[in-house]
């Protein structure tokens, strides 16, 4: 689908030739190709295009160019980093859909960024910008999405390095789109069983072992948290475990845990009706982890083992549902007083974390969960909340998030927050009161990871409604998948 070409851009005869343009220091716009420059000069003279960031202009060339349309995309006069190129790619991808194009060529000039990174970020932006979830639309009207079938990048130099970036981007962008697809599925179409089906599919395609723990195995293992949350549901729970092992002896093992709550009514502590339809997104952590494992299977990293666990269920107020005041016993043996059944994510994660630590003895743990509404109060939709017991692992996640355009912000942890979880009748309460809700939720999870380096990512503010970007659609963002992939790629 995506090629890197050394041919002349004037020979491209497809639907759209896109030129990414940066203004010179004096504000003028200059492109070496005479035919392109003639179009650009006319546009600038008319005041229709200045090259500022996010600006676009469509023209229809007559001489010297074989393309049907010429599209200029402004990069602005500021320094260009990975995110600026990714956003430009998103604009190109969306503009291509708007123009119903099926073939695209892109070139650029005077971008001071490594060619591999340009190829990677530009491709990610284009592919992620080309997203639409129409699976359940039955009409075939003129508004249906049209996607690119052929994309060609025309770097001026280092085409081999550009191609390396493209290869990375294709895998990461597909992971992001896979996570979005899972999240867009309604609660009656994506259940715990579907997580199991997806995991088994990965095991058939890649060197990944898949183990699915169903209700009988979960009961035998005394997974009291996952079982309790599932009590009010018609559909049984699943814990999906995926294992990728590299060939290197003594390699580090990274454990990924994703919350797979396929629909969250709040249980007996019922949520308000307004906006409850969005609670199909409560499995975005599990979606990110599954999508990242698909990328692991594709790339087969040589120096790291990766284990993923997704505890999956819905949270419903059935006649057998767990009640406020009930006491449950976790897989670790700790007892939990359930104060609020809508604080269910930590109950399914506690079993997955404790199980993962005991069974796989990981070098490090990263969990992702749409865990608390409190994180929106603190960080809005702009940053994922990060809480951790380890500075080095935190640094790796922060760097991976920056490279991926998925920023994180670290919040504190400490014994003073754990005290808020003290119960008079059990080892812990499942909530710590009205204050510091995101932090006390993480403090709860910390009780189940022991001394293992661990990062918790609260994606409740970024899994959907994320900061508006050209390559992020309305609805689920696919947040976390590309950060995890970047973390694994750069682990050593």
Buried (B, 14 or more C-beta within 10 A) or exposed (E): EBBBBEEEBBEBEBBBBBBBBBBEEEEEBBBEBEBBBBBBBEBBEEEEBBBBBBBBBEBEBEEEBBBBBBBBBBBBBEEBBBBBBBBBBBBBBBBBBEBEBBBBBBBBBBBEBBBBBBBBBBBBBBBBBBBBBEEEEEEEEEEEEBBBEBBBBBBBEBBEBBBBBBBBBBBBBBBBBBBBBBBBBEBEEBBBBBBBBBBBBBBEEBEBBBBBBBBEEBEEBBBBBBBBBBBBBEBBBBBBBBBBBBEEEEBBBBBBBBBBBBBBBBBBBEBEEEEBEBBBBBBBBBBBBBBBBBBBBBBEBEEBBBBBBBBBBBBBBEEEBBBBEBBBBBBBEBBBBBBBBBBBBBBBBBBBBBBBBEBBEBBBBBBBBBBBEBBBEBBEBEBBBBBBBBEEBBEBBBBBBBBBBBBBBBBEBEEEBBEBBEBEEBBBBBBBEEEBBBBBBBBBBBBBBBEBBBBBBBBBBBBBBBBEBBBBBEBBBBBBBBBBBBBBBEBE
